[in-house]
């Protein structure tokens, strides 16, 4: 049997078919602008998380995108803390955790041509629906329409007892992997047999990051929030292929934010978020999402908890 290393040793070691008609256009777009949209997602559940769950997202994008961390209490529904990403005049919710302890993060399906993954006008973010209306991972998955109605994209979600990823393919086809024990990983290409045909242009960075995060999670049997933070800062693979991407040029895709959630049954979740939109002014927020925290938000209000300096 494999001799697993301890969590502390792990942290120390880190410190050291149907799309065929679209492929030609997609390859031209990829060669022109590179893989501008990307993310790395990973989770641990059960014994692997020391009890409960850990969920992580490194948000990668081009440097013209900026982030804000906002506490939102809608007029109706659950309150949540969301990471919002702004590109030009459009702002999207890309990660969140709500007062019921449900966390959800997204990643671009960049192996699908850009034209095939444009959101429908007027569509509502599945993350927003989950944040305001779900009390568990199972409840999110039971509301299949929340997710399948969206264009190609990947999601990873967790509560205190289980984690899952969801792949949304062209035409609303979905694939789900759910676990109450073990680790899950995802980058920007399809992993399921059901949707492997949709990988028209699996990018080299996505493949490299998927291999790297999978390898890192095989190094230990149990992980802490600090271990996941160490993984999020891993630079092995170079500026364009590492989990934490620096970008090989000023315009290259790089890591803009990290979103980490630790969730244990019968305890308030811990949220750790870092923003790197302005490299000269990075920010870090650590929150214990207990009743006192949620009580600070009145219905129909929101509070900016942190943001990239360039957005101010």
C-alpha positions as CSV (number, residue, x, y, z in Angstrom):
1,X,0.0,0.0,0.0
2,X,1.0,3.6,-0.6
3,X,2.7,5.2,2.4
4,X,0.8,8.5,2.7
5,X,2.7,11.6,4.0
6,X,1.2,13.7,6.7
7,X,-0.5,17.0,6.1
8,X,2.5,19.0,7.6
9,X,4.9,17.0,5.3
10,X,2.7,17.8,2.4
11,X,2.8,21.6,3.0
12,X,6.6,21.5,3.5
13,X,7.0,19.7,0.1
14,X,4.9,22.4,-1.6
15,X,7.0,25.1,-0.3
16,X,9.9,23.4,-2.1
17,X,-17.8,14.7,-32.2
18,X,-20.6,17.1,-32.3
19,X,-18.3,20.1,-32.3
20,X,-16.3,19.1,-35.3
21,X,-17.7,21.8,-37.5
22,X,-16.5,24.4,-35.0
23,X,-13.0,23.1,-34.5
24,X,-11.4,25.1,-37.3
25,X,-12.8,28.4,-36.1
26,X,-11.9,27.5,-32.5
27,X,-8.3,26.7,-33.4
28,X,-8.0,30.1,-35.1
29,X,-9.4,31.9,-32.1
30,X,-7.1,29.9,-29.8
31,X,-4.0,30.8,-31.8
32,X,-5.0,34.5,-31.9
33,X,-5.7,35.1,-28.2
34,X,-4.5,32.1,-26.3
35,X,-6.5,30.4,-23.5
36,X,-7.8,33.6,-22.0
37,X,-10.4,32.0,-19.7
38,X,-9.3,29.4,-17.2
39,X,-9.5,28.2,-13.6
40,X,-8.4,25.3,-11.4
41,X,-10.9,23.7,-9.0
42,X,-10.3,21.0,-6.4
43,X,-11.9,19.6,-3.3
44,X,-11.5,17.1,-0.4
45,X,-14.3,15.4,1.5
46,X,-14.5,13.3,4.6
47,X,-11.3,11.8,6.0
48,X,-9.4,13.6,3.2
49,X,-10.5,16.9,4.6
50,X,-10.0,15.9,8.2
51,X,-13.8,15.6,8.5
52,X,-16.2,17.9,6.5
53,X,-15.1,19.4,3.2
54,X,-12.6,21.7,1.6
55,X,-13.3,23.5,-1.7
56,X,-10.9,25.6,-3.7
57,X,-10.8,27.7,-6.9
58,X,-8.0,29.6,-8.5
59,X,-9.5,32.1,-10.8
60,X,-7.4,32.8,-13.9
61,X,-8.1,35.5,-16.4
62,X,-6.5,38.2,-18.5
63,X,-5.3,41.2,-16.6
64,X,-8.2,43.4,-17.7
65,X,-10.4,41.6,-15.2
66,X,-10.9,42.7,-11.6
67,X,-12.6,41.2,-8.6
68,X,-14.8,42.1,-5.6
69,X,-15.8,40.1,-2.6
70,X,-19.3,41.0,-1.6
71,X,-21.7,40.0,1.2
72,X,-25.2,39.9,-0.4
73,X,-28.5,39.4,1.3
74,X,-31.3,39.5,-1.3
75,X,-34.8,40.7,-0.6
76,X,-35.8,37.0,-0.8
77,X,-33.6,34.0,-0.3
78,X,-30.4,33.1,1.5
79,X,-27.5,35.5,2.1
80,X,-24.1,34.7,0.6
81,X,-20.6,35.9,0.2
82,X,-19.7,36.0,-3.5
83,X,-16.6,36.6,-5.6
84,X,-17.6,38.8,-8.5
85,X,-15.4,39.2,-11.5
86,X,-15.7,42.3,-13.6
87,X,-14.6,42.5,-17.3
88,X,-15.2,45.9,-18.9
89,X,-18.8,46.7,-17.9
90,X,-19.9,43.2,-17.1
91,X,-19.7,41.6,-13.7
92,X,-20.3,37.9,-13.0
93,X,-20.6,35.8,-9.9
94,X,-17.8,33.2,-10.2
95,X,-17.7,31.7,-6.6
96,X,-19.8,31.8,-3.5
97,X,-20.8,30.3,-0.2
98,X,-24.2,30.9,1.4
99,X,-25.5,30.9,5.0
100,X,-26.6,27.3,4.7
101,X,-23.0,26.3,4.1
102,X,-23.3,25.5,0.3
103,X,-20.3,26.6,-1.7
104,X,-20.1,26.7,-5.4
105,X,-17.3,27.7,-7.9
106,X,-17.1,27.8,-11.7
107,X,-14.5,27.2,-14.4
108,X,-14.7,28.0,-18.1
109,X,-15.2,25.1,-20.5
110,X,-12.5,26.5,-22.8
111,X,-12.2,23.2,-24.7
112,X,-15.4,24.3,-26.3
113,X,-15.3,27.1,-29.0
114,X,-16.0,30.5,-27.6
115,X,-19.1,31.0,-29.8
116,X,-20.7,27.8,-28.4
117,X,-20.4,29.0,-24.8
118,X,-21.8,32.5,-24.9
119,X,-24.5,32.9,-22.2
120,X,-28.0,33.3,-23.3
121,X,-29.4,36.9,-23.0
122,X,-31.3,37.2,-19.7
123,X,-29.9,34.0,-18.2
124,X,-29.5,33.8,-14.4
125,X,-26.2,32.5,-13.0
126,X,-26.6,29.0,-11.6
127,X,-24.3,30.0,-8.8
128,X,-26.7,32.8,-7.9
129,X,-29.6,30.4,-7.9
130,X,-27.7,28.0,-5.7
131,X,-26.5,30.7,-3.3
132,X,-30.0,32.1,-2.7
133,X,-32.0,28.9,-2.8
134,X,-30.0,25.8,-1.8
135,X,-29.4,24.2,1.5
136,X,-27.2,21.3,0.3
137,X,-25.3,19.9,-2.6
138,X,-28.1,17.4,-3.2
139,X,-30.6,20.2,-3.5
140,X,-28.5,21.9,-6.1
141,X,-28.2,18.7,-8.1
142,X,-31.9,18.0,-7.7
143,X,-32.7,21.3,-9.5
144,X,-31.1,20.2,-12.7
145,X,-32.6,23.1,-14.6
146,X,-30.6,25.6,-12.7
147,X,-27.4,24.2,-14.3
148,X,-28.4,22.4,-17.6
149,X,-30.0,25.6,-18.9
150,X,-26.6,27.3,-18.9
151,X,-24.1,27.1,-21.8
152,X,-21.0,25.0,-21.5
153,X,-19.3,25.5,-18.2
154,X,-17.9,23.5,-15.2
155,X,-19.0,23.8,-11.5
156,X,-17.6,22.4,-8.3
157,X,-19.7,22.5,-5.1
158,X,-19.7,21.4,-1.5
159,X,-21.6,21.4,1.7
160,X,-20.3,20.1,5.1
161,X,-20.7,16.4,4.0
162,X,-20.2,16.0,0.3
163,X,-18.6,17.5,-2.8
164,X,-19.4,17.3,-6.5
165,X,-18.5,18.6,-9.9
166,X,-20.9,19.2,-12.7
167,X,-19.9,19.4,-16.4
168,X,-22.4,21.2,-18.6
169,X,-21.9,20.4,-22.3
170,X,-23.3,21.8,-25.5
171,X,-27.1,21.4,-25.7
172,X,-27.4,21.2,-22.0
173,X,-26.0,17.7,-21.6
174,X,-24.6,17.3,-18.1
175,X,-22.3,14.9,-16.3
176,X,-22.0,14.7,-12.5
177,X,-19.4,13.2,-10.1
178,X,-20.3,13.3,-6.4
179,X,-18.5,12.0,-3.4
180,X,-18.7,11.8,0.4
181,X,-15.1,10.7,0.7
182,X,-12.0,11.6,-1.3
183,X,-10.8,14.3,-3.7
184,X,-12.1,15.9,-6.9
185,X,-10.3,18.0,-9.4
186,X,-11.2,19.9,-12.5
187,X,-9.7,22.5,-14.9
188,X,-11.0,23.6,-18.3
189,X,-11.7,20.4,-20.3
190,X,-14.2,17.6,-19.9
191,X,-13.3,14.6,-17.8
192,X,-16.4,12.5,-18.1
193,X,-16.8,9.8,-20.7
194,X,-20.3,11.3,-21.4
195,X,-18.8,14.6,-22.6
196,X,-15.4,13.7,-23.8
197,X,-16.6,14.3,-27.4
198,X,-17.0,18.0,-26.5
199,X,-13.2,18.5,-26.0
200,X,-12.7,20.2,-29.4
201,X,-9.6,22.1,-28.2
202,X,-8.3,20.9,-24.9
203,X,-5.7,23.5,-24.0
204,X,-2.2,22.6,-22.9
205,X,-2.5,24.7,-19.7
206,X,-5.7,22.9,-18.7
207,X,-4.1,19.5,-19.2
208,X,-1.0,20.5,-17.3
209,X,-2.9,22.0,-14.4
210,X,-5.2,19.0,-14.2
211,X,-2.3,16.7,-14.0
212,X,-0.5,18.8,-11.4
213,X,-3.4,19.3,-9.0
214,X,-4.2,15.6,-9.2
215,X,-0.6,14.7,-8.4
216,X,-0.5,17.1,-5.4
217,X,-3.7,15.7,-4.0
218,X,-2.2,12.2,-4.2
219,X,0.6,13.2,-1.9
220,X,-1.3,13.1,1.4
221,X,-4.3,11.4,2.9
222,X,-5.6,14.4,4.8
223,X,-5.6,18.1,4.0
224,X,-6.1,21.3,5.9
225,X,-7.2,24.8,4.8
226,X,-3.6,25.8,4.9
227,X,-2.6,22.9,2.7
228,X,-5.2,24.0,0.1
229,X,-3.8,27.5,0.3
230,X,-0.3,26.1,-0.4
231,X,-1.7,24.2,-3.4
232,X,-3.3,27.4,-4.7
233,X,0.2,29.1,-4.7
234,X,1.9,26.3,-6.5
235,X,4.0,27.6,-9.4
236,X,5.4,24.4,-10.8
237,X,4.9,24.3,-14.5
238,X,5.9,27.8,-15.4
239,X,4.1,31.1,-15.8
240,X,1.3,29.8,-18.1
241,X,0.8,26.2,-16.9
242,X,1.1,26.4,-13.1
243,X,-1.8,26.3,-10.7
244,X,-0.8,29.8,-9.7
245,X,-0.1,31.5,-13.0
246,X,2.1,34.6,-13.3
247,X,1.6,34.9,-17.1
248,X,4.5,34.9,-19.6
249,X,3.7,38.4,-20.8
250,X,1.9,41.5,-19.4
251,X,-1.3,40.5,-21.3
252,X,-1.2,36.8,-20.5
253,X,-3.7,35.0,-18.5
254,X,-2.7,34.9,-14.8
255,X,-4.2,34.0,-11.4
256,X,-6.5,36.8,-10.4
257,X,-8.0,35.4,-7.2
258,X,-8.2,32.3,-4.9
259,X,-11.4,31.2,-3.1
260,X,-11.1,28.6,-0.4
261,X,-13.9,27.2,1.9
262,X,-13.5,24.9,4.9
263,X,-16.8,23.4,6.0
264,X,-17.3,21.0,9.0
265,X,-20.7,19.6,10.2
266,X,-22.2,21.7,13.0
267,X,-19.6,24.4,12.7
268,X,-19.6,27.7,10.8
269,X,-17.6,27.5,7.6
270,X,-14.3,29.3,7.2
271,X,-13.7,31.3,4.1
272,X,-10.3,32.4,2.8
273,X,-10.2,34.7,-0.3
274,X,-7.2,36.4,-1.9
275,X,-7.3,38.9,-4.7
276,X,-4.4,39.6,-7.1
277,X,-6.1,41.8,-9.7
278,X,-3.6,44.6,-8.8
279,X,-0.3,42.7,-8.1
280,X,1.1,45.7,-6.2
281,X,-1.9,45.7,-3.8
282,X,-3.0,42.0,-3.2
283,X,-5.6,41.5,-0.5
284,X,-6.5,38.6,1.8
285,X,-9.8,38.1,3.7
286,X,-10.4,35.3,6.2
287,X,-13.9,35.0,7.6
288,X,-15.7,32.7,10.0
289,X,-19.3,32.6,8.6
290,X,-21.2,32.3,11.9
291,X,-24.6,33.6,12.8
292,X,-23.1,37.0,13.9
293,X,-21.5,37.4,10.5
294,X,-24.7,36.7,8.5
295,X,-26.8,38.9,10.9
296,X,-24.9,42.1,9.8
297,X,-26.6,42.0,6.4
298,X,-30.1,43.5,6.1
299,X,-32.5,42.2,3.5
300,X,-32.0,43.8,0.1
301,X,-28.5,45.1,0.9
302,X,-24.9,44.2,0.0
303,X,-21.5,45.0,1.5
304,X,-18.2,45.1,-0.3
305,X,-15.8,43.2,1.9
306,X,-12.7,43.5,-0.4
307,X,-11.8,44.5,-3.9
308,X,-8.9,45.0,-6.2
309,X,-7.4,48.4,-5.7
310,X,-7.9,49.2,-9.4
311,X,-11.7,48.9,-9.1
312,X,-12.0,51.6,-6.5
